[in-house]
Amino acid sequence: MKSTERSVVVTGGSGFIGSNVCKQFVENGFTVINIDKRKREMDGVTQYPFEVDNKQVQGILKLIKPDVVVHIAAYNSVPDSLVNTNQTYTDNVYSTISLLNNCVDAGVKNFIFASSSSVYGTSINEDGSFKETDPLSPINPYGRSKVMCERIIEDYAKTYGINYMNLRLFNVAGSDGGKLGYQKDPIKHVLPILVQKGLLGQVFTVNGVNYPTDDGTVIRDYTHVSDVARAFVATTHWIIDQQLSGVLNIGNNNPVSMLELVKEVEEQLDTTIEVHNAVERDGDMIQTHADISTTEKVLGWQPALSIKDIVADEIKWQKIKLKKLL
């Protein structure tokens, strides 16, 4: 029996981004169902511990008849995509096709996809930003898998009458005030690594110091996970009300370099982090920088939290994690 409340099915709701998205949906009065191979207890969230391409997903969708499916589950490491290419395409492309087939069979009409800034490649704009209308030239398998998914979703939407929104997320980081932070072990993403190195007094490696940027290091547009979660909720309201489709950037529009990030972490930890300079990594973008003007107009959404907030909340989360380990 379908709830009188609006319902949402989230794939990957046990992960870093997904858990924060589930929390935001619960706080906004949605009936929330999480499909994730790893079960994670969250207040107000019904758990189905399945892979996205599990045959039982179709039955879940037919039973619940969700207003929206939010597809976040993915293999989301750029460096790993260069060595585990088969897993990247299987987890990202094949699973998305499987989920879309089940959505079509279940009559789901609204689909939101967690895409990535990795779809862009190198900016063609003078300020280094990316607009949704810019050409897509990804430089790694992870980015290419996300482009494939976007194109597949667009084709399914046209054929089967689905409304969709592809949200291109820019460097999601931070935690919910020290809760629901980055969980992967071993750590893959740069800010959790940097903060952990700072807390433990270990050496942090900077891959590449000769990029064509002001200080020679890569530039990233870090976006607080709570802001990203709000964007998913705002998109859900918009897609249900407007019954339209499109692509939107979800970023902070305030990029910082790797060395600037190191400095911010040092200041907040009141320490000096020993930095080791290493060669560039294959597949790394020079810069990510979201132009969010369209998102602001369409959703009325803006990021509320700065890089200082992001680093502060990452430190809170890493301290909790380390306290449990030590």
N, C-alpha and C positions, 0 to 999 in steps of 0.2 A: 504494500500500500504506500503510495507516495505521500510524503509529508506535505502539510499545507505550507511549510516554510520552503524557501528556495533551497535546493540541494546542489551540492557540488562534489564531483569525484576528482580527487587529486592523485596522480601517479607520482611515486617518489616522495610521498608525504612524510616519510621517516627521515629523510635527508636534511641537510643544512638549510637549503632554501625551502624545501617542501614543508618542513615542520613549522617554520615561521609563517608560511602561507596558510597552512591549516589553522594555526592559532588565530590569525587575522580573520579568517572566514568564520570561525566559531564566535569570535567577539562581535562580528557583524550579523549574527543571527542566522547563519546558514546551517543546514544539516550537512555535515562534512564526512566523507568517506575516503579513507586512504587505502590505495592499492600499492603495496610496496613489499618486496621480498623479505624485508626486515621489519618486524613488528616493533612499533614504538608507542607506548601508552601515552596518550595525550587527552586531556579533559575535553569531552564533547566530540571526539573523533572516533568513528567506527573503523576498525582495522580489518583489512583483508590481506593477509600475508602471502601474496602471490606475485610471480613475475608478471610484467605487463602483457606478455604474449601468452599467458596461461589461458587455456580454453574456458576456464570458469569466469573470466572477466566478462565475457558476453552475457552470461547469466546474471552477473551482478548489475550490469548496466540495464538489462531488461527489467530486472526487479525494481531497481531504484528509480529509473527514468530521470536521471539528473538534469537539472536545467543547464548545467555547464560541465564539461570535462576539461580539467586543467592538467596538461601533460608536462611534468617536470622531470620525471625519471630519465636518466641519461648517463652515459659514460663521458665524464666531463673534464678530463685532463688533457691539455694540449700536448705536453711532453710525452705522455703515455700513448697518445694517439699515433705517434710516429713509430712506436715499436709494437703496440698492440692494436694495429690497424683493423684487424679482423673483428676484435671485440668492439671497437669504436663504431664500425658500420653496422654490426649486428645489433648492439644495444640501442643505437640511436635511430638507424633507418628501418631495419626490419621490425623492431618493436613498435615504431610509430605506425607503420603500415598495418600491423596486426591490430593495434588499438583503433585505428581509423575504421578498419573493416568491422570491428565489433560495434563501434559507434553508429555506423550506417545501419547495421542489422538491428540495433536497439532503438533507432529513431532519434538519436541525440542530435540536436540542432545547433549547439554552440560549443566551440572548441578553442581553447587557448593554449598556445604552445610556448614553452620557455626556450627561445632561441638565444643567440649569443652575439656579442660584438665581434667575435672571431669570423663572422661571415664577410666582413668588409675587406680586410687585408690592409692596404695602404691608402691613406686619405688623399683625396684629390683637391681638398679645400685648403685655402691659405692658412687658416687657423688650426688645421690638423683635425678638425672635427669630422664626424660622420653624420650624414643625413640619411633618412630612410630611402630617399630616392637615388642615393649614390650607387655606382656599380658594385657588385659583389665579386671580390677576388680573393677568397680565403687562401692562406698560405700553409695550412696544415690539414690533416685528415679530419680533425675535430670540427674545424670551421666548415669544411666541405660537407661533412655529414649533416650539419645544421642547415646549410643551403638546400641540400637534397630534401630534407624534411619540410622545409618551408614550401618548396615547389610542389611536393606531393600533397601537402595540406591544401594548397591553393587549387590543385586539380580536383581533389576529392570534393572540396567545397563547391566548385562549379558544377560538377557532375551530380552530386547528391543533395544539393541545397543546404549545405552547412554554413553557418556563420563562423568565421574564425578571426583570431588575432594572434599574430606572431610577435611576441615581445622579445626584442633584442636586448638582453641583459648585459650590463657593463660591470665586470669585476666586482661581483657581490662579496661583501665582507662584513665583519663585525659580529655582533650577537644581540640577542634581545636582553640587554642589560645584564649580561653575564649568563644568560640562559639560551638554549637552543642555538649554540654556536657551531662552528665547523667541526665535523666529527671524524673525518677519515683518518685511518691509521695504516700505513705511515702518511704523514701530512704531505700534501701535494701543492697547496696554494701558498703564495709568497707571504702574505701578511701573517698567517698563523705560524709559518716557519720563522719569520723574522722576530716575532714577539717571543716565541719559545726560546730562540737563541739568546735574545736579550735577557730573559728571565734566568736562564741557566749559565749565562756568562760564556757562551760558546761563539765560535766564529760563524759569521753569516757570509755566504757566497753571493756576489753580484755577477750575474752572467751577462757580460758585455758592458764596456765602458767607452766604446767608440762609436756609438750610434749618432746619427745626425740630429742630436738634441742639445739643449743648452749645457747640460752637464755630462753628456755622453751616455746616459743610461736610459732605459726604456721608460715610457710615460704611461700611466694607467689611470683610468677614471673610476676610482673606487666608489662603490655605491652601497649604502647601508642596507643590510638584509631586511630591516624593518620597513624602510622606504620601498624596497622591492615588493615586499609582501602587500603593502598598501596598494601598490600599482596593480597587482593581480586582482584584488577586490574591486578596485575602481573599474578595471577593464571588464570584469564580470557584470557589474551593474550596467555599464555602457553597452555591452554586446547584447544583453537581454533586452534592454530598452530600445536600442537603435536597430538591432537586427542587421548590422552591417559588418564588413570585414576589412582587414588591413594589417599594417605593420607599424610598430612603434618602438622607439628607443627608450629604454629605461636606464638612465644613468645620472650621475651627479653633476655633470657639466662643469667639473672643476678638477681636471687631471693633475696628478703630481708625479714627479720622477721617482725612480727607485731610491736615489740618494736623499731626496726630500722625505720620502717615507721613512728611511732609516733615521733621519734626524728627528722626525716627529715621535717615533717610538723611543729613541734615546731620551728625549725631553720628558716624555711621560713616565718613563721608568727611572729617570734620573741616573742614567748610566751611560757608558760609552761602549758601543758594540764594535768589536774587531771585524773589519770587513776584508774579505779576500776577493780580489778581482779575477774573474775567469773569462773564458772565451764565450762568445754568443752561443745561444742554443738554437738549433734548427727549429723552425716553426714559430718563433716568437715574433709577434707584431712589434713594430717600433713604438706605436702610440695607439691608445684608445681614448676617444674623447667624444662623448655623446652630445649631439645637437638635440635638445629635448623640446624645441619650440613647438613641434607638431603635437607631441604628447601633452604639453601644457594646454594647448587649444582643445584637443579632443577629450581628454580625461579631466582636465582641471587639476592635474597631479603635478606636484613639484617635490623634489627631495627636501626633507626637513633636517637631515643630519649631515654634519660636515666630516671631513677626514679626521678631525680631532675626536669627534664622537665615535667614529668607526674604530680608531685605534684604541680609545679608552674601553670600548665594549669588548674588543678582541683581547685586551689585557685581562679584563675581568674573567673572561671565559677561560683563557689559558691558565690563569692562576688557579682556578677551580680544578681544571684537568690535572695540573701538576701536583696539586695538593693531594688528589686521590691516588696518584702514582707513587709519591714519595713517602 
